[in-house]
């Protein structure tokens, strides 16, 4: 699925807390533009526990990405992952990566929204490696930021770095593909 496009534009709804988390992750000096983009697409005020049509939110995100750039979308995704309230059973990076799809689905209703599919590839030479395939309706750069944020938040003790990179040998949603694949390595 292309970036910023809902599978079911008239049926899928997103919780207001998702929209609010996005707004709060935007740097302060750019927040007025973010609010203006949301208002342009009919989102004036959100209540965390109420649902809103997802496509207008995606349209606003697209406007924001076009104005602020892909690097800013990565930064916003990372800031969200660092701040979002998570289930208490998420104790480490593997828990976060494996639970991301369930958490994502708990914030939407009304139709198909895509998936986050984590595949643990194993431990080789002291490194742990896995892949995440994303078929959601967000942009590639934003998703990479989310993964980088969880990598920072759940970096194992004694590990100096967790590397998240886009697998450029695989299809990419920014080019109209249905998925993006990210490689996560730590150790």
Secondary structure, 3 states (H helix, E strand, C coil): CCCCCCCCCCCCEEEHHHHHHHHHHCCHHHHHHHHHHHHHCCCCCCCCCCEEEHHHHHHHHHHHHHHHCHHHHHHHHHHHHHHCCCCCCCCCHHHHHHHHHHHHHCCEECCCCCCEEEEEEEEECCEEEEEEEECCCCCHHHHHHHHHHHHHHCCCCCCCCEEEEECCCCCCHHHCCCCEEEEEEEC
